[in-house]
Amino acid sequence: MNKIKCLWIATLCLVVSCSGEKPTATLEPMQDAETSPVARMSVDIALRSGVKLARATPGALRETLTLYGSIQPDPSRVRQIGARYPGVVRSVLHDIGDRVKVGSKLAAVESSESLQTYTVTSPLVGLITARHTNVGEVAGDMPLFEVADYSQVRVDLSVFPRDRLRLKPGQTVHIVAADSATTAEGKIAYIAPAGSATNQVIVARVALGNKDGRWSAGQFVTGEVVLSEIQASVAIVPAAIQQIKNRPVVFVQNGQQLEARIIDIGKRSSSAVEVTGGLKAGEQYVTDNSYLVKAELLKSEIEEE
């Protein structure tokens, strides 16, 4: 019986020894893994796997409130242009979409009283957004043209009553277009004293410069209102943090290795997390795909068991 058992053990050892080498991409747990879940992985292997690194730096943590709204023209920069005296329209010189300057001739009208022709001109720089006349029609009290200056626009953001007291004029607002490609920053200039009669939504208004024309009237946007802001001595991206043995860790570069480092977390925002211990400013840490490093750590632990 003992001979059979010894033969079986020898055969098993031979199979194991011929099974091949382990991959070099696994993590190597450190001695103190029981008290500090620290493990190492080659930086080169991690980068080839899609992991990205960044340097821990001081940063601002902002508490924000997300609101939704749209771009609107500034009413003080829109003009309805009519005839000075009633008469017949003899010529129309511009159409919708034309850009005009102060003094640009828009139409010629023959006065019904004097029978003399006078010109209708633009009082501001802007675009013709409406035309309400044609040659031969009679100009009266109704506007002939509308001209709008879109070099300055406003954002009307919808605020629910529960959030009204969190807002005040002067707060910074980050405006983002629906396609996320167009952004701007402004400040709350006005908060309506009462809400809509239908849904009680309150309007918060932000003025935006628009000389480059990137904002269009009616465009839907998101506004991130900065409610409070603190400066953290070390701030990292939220995606960097993983949980190992119920402790928050980040993966930090140490030479040519990545090691899991337990950290102490302070305040949080949607885009940053304050680190109060375990990581210093200037250290390189994993930002993107940190879960891949964690997976290698768990894989290594399972293989060792």
Residue pairs with C-beta under 8 A, 6 or more apart in sequence:
22 303
24 42
24 45
25 41
25 42
25 45
25 49
25 296
26 41
26 296
26 299
26 300
26 303
27 39
27 40
27 41
27 293
27 296
27 297
27 299
27 300
28 39
28 40
28 41
28 300
29 38
29 39
29 297
29 300
29 301
29 304
30 36
30 38
30 39
30 40
30 259
32 38
33 39
36 262
37 244
37 245
37 247
37 249
37 260
37 262
37 297
38 259
38 260
38 261
38 262
39 259
39 260
39 297
39 300
40 254
40 257
40 258
40 259
41 251
41 257
41 258
41 293
41 296
41 297
42 256
42 257
42 258
43 53
43 253
43 256
43 257
43 258
44 256
46 251
46 258
46 286
46 292
46 293
47 53
49 289
49 292
50 288
50 289
50 292
51 258
51 286
51 288
51 289
51 290
51 292
51 293
52 286
52 287
52 288
52 289
53 253
53 284
53 285
53 286
53 287
54 237
54 284
54 285
54 287
55 282
55 283
55 284
55 285
56 234
56 235
56 236
56 275
56 279
56 280
56 281
56 282
56 283
56 284
56 285
57 234
57 235
57 281
57 282
58 231
58 232
58 233
58 234
58 235
58 281
59 231
59 232
59 234
59 235
59 272
60 229
60 230
60 231
60 232
60 235
60 272
61 229
61 230
61 231
61 232
61 235
61 267
61 268
61 269
61 272
61 273
61 274
62 226
62 227
62 228
62 229
62 269
62 271
62 272
63 226
63 227
63 228
63 229
63 269
64 174
64 224
64 225
64 226
64 227
64 269
64 270
65 163
65 166
65 167
65 224
65 225
65 227
66 222
66 223
66 224
66 225
67 157
67 158
67 159
67 163
67 204
67 222
67 223
67 224
67 225
68 157
68 158
68 220
68 221
68 222
68 223
69 155
69 156
69 157
69 158
69 220
69 221
69 223
70 155
70 156
70 218
70 219
70 220
70 221
71 153
71 154
71 155
71 208
71 215
71 216
71 217
71 218
71 219
71 221
72 153
72 154
72 155
72 156
72 217
72 218
73 148
73 150
73 153
73 154
73 217
74 149
74 152
74 153
74 154
74 207
77 124
77 126
77 148
77 149
77 150
77 151
77 152
78 129
78 146
78 147
78 148
78 149
79 122
79 123
79 124
79 126
79 146
79 147
79 148
80 143
80 145
80 146
81 106
81 120
81 122
81 123
81 143
81 144
81 145
81 146
81 147
82 120
82 139
82 141
82 142
82 143
82 144
83 109
83 120
83 139
83 140
83 144
84 109
84 118
84 120
85 109
85 111
85 112
85 113
85 114
85 118
86 111
86 112
86 113
86 138
86 139
86 140
87 109
87 110
87 111
87 112
87 113
87 138
87 139
88 109
88 110
88 112
88 136
88 137
88 138
88 139
89 107
89 108
89 109
89 133
89 134
89 135
89 136
89 137
89 138
89 139
89 144
90 108
90 109
90 110
90 117
90 135
91 107
91 108
91 135
92 106
92 107
92 131
92 133
92 134
92 135
93 105
93 106
93 107
93 108
94 100
94 104
94 106
94 107
94 128
94 131
94 145
95 128
95 131
96 128
96 129
96 130
96 131
97 127
97 128
98 127
98 128
99 125
99 126
99 127
99 128
100 106
100 122
100 125
100 126
100 127
100 128
100 147
101 122
101 125
102 122
102 123
102 124
102 125
103 121
103 122
104 121
104 122
105 119
105 120
105 121
106 119
106 120
106 121
106 122
106 128
106 144
106 145
107 119
107 120
107 133
107 139
107 144
107 145
108 117
108 118
108 119
108 120
109 117
109 118
109 119
109 120
109 139
110 116
110 117
111 117
111 118
112 138
120 144
120 145
122 145
122 147
123 147
124 147
124 149
125 149
125 151
126 147
126 148
126 149
126 150
126 151
127 147
127 148
127 149
127 150
128 145
128 146
128 147
129 146
129 147
129 148
130 143
130 145
130 146
131 144
131 145
131 146
132 142
132 143
132 144
132 145
133 139
133 144
133 145
148 217
150 210
150 213
150 215
150 216
150 217
151 209
151 210
151 211
152 207
152 208
152 209
152 210
153 207
153 208
153 210
153 215
153 217
154 189
154 205
154 206
154 207
154 208
155 173
155 175
155 186
155 205
155 206
155 207
155 208
155 221
155 223
156 203
156 204
156 205
157 173
157 203
157 204
157 205
157 206
157 223
157 225
158 201
158 202
158 203
159 167
159 191
159 201
159 202
159 203
159 204
160 200
160 201
160 202
161 195
161 200
161 202
164 191
164 202
166 225
166 227
167 188
167 191
167 204
167 225
168 188
168 191
169 187
169 188
169 189
169 190
169 191
170 187
170 188
171 187
171 188
171 225
171 226
171 227
172 185
172 186
172 187
172 225
172 226
173 185
173 186
173 187
173 188
173 206
173 223
173 224
173 225
173 226
174 183
174 184
174 185
174 223
174 224
174 226
175 183
175 184
175 185
175 186
175 206
175 208
175 221
175 222
175 223
176 182
176 183
176 221
176 222
176 223
176 224
177 183
177 215
177 219
177 220
177 221
178 219
178 220
178 221
178 222
182 214
182 215
184 208
184 209
184 215
186 206
186 207
186 208
187 206
187 207
188 204
188 205
188 206
188 225
189 205
189 206
189 207
190 203
190 204
190 205
191 202
191 203
191 204
191 205
192 202
192 203
192 204
192 205
194 202
195 201
195 202
196 202
204 223
204 225
206 223
208 215
230 267
230 274
232 266
232 267
232 272
232 274
232 275
233 281
234 274
234 275
234 276
234 279
234 280
234 281
235 272
235 273
235 274
235 275
236 250
236 272
236 273
236 275
236 279
236 285
236 287
237 271
237 272
237 273
237 287
238 268
238 270
238 271
238 272
238 273
239 287
239 288
239 290
240 250
240 251
240 273
240 285
240 286
240 287
240 290
241 248
241 249
241 250
241 263
241 265
241 273
241 290
242 248
242 249
242 250
242 251
242 260
242 290
242 291
242 293
242 294
243 249
244 260
244 294
244 297
247 262
248 262
248 263
248 265
249 260
249 261
249 262
249 263
250 260
250 261
250 263
250 275
250 278
250 279
250 285
250 286
250 290
251 258
251 259
251 260
251 261
251 285
251 286
251 290
251 293
251 294
252 258
252 259
252 260
252 261
252 279
252 283
252 284
252 285
252 286
253 283
253 284
253 285
258 286
258 293
260 293
260 294
260 297
261 278
261 279
261 285
262 278
263 275
263 277
263 278
263 279
264 275
264 276
264 277
264 278
265 273
265 274
265 275
265 276
266 273
266 274
266 275
266 276
267 273
267 274
268 274
279 285
286 293
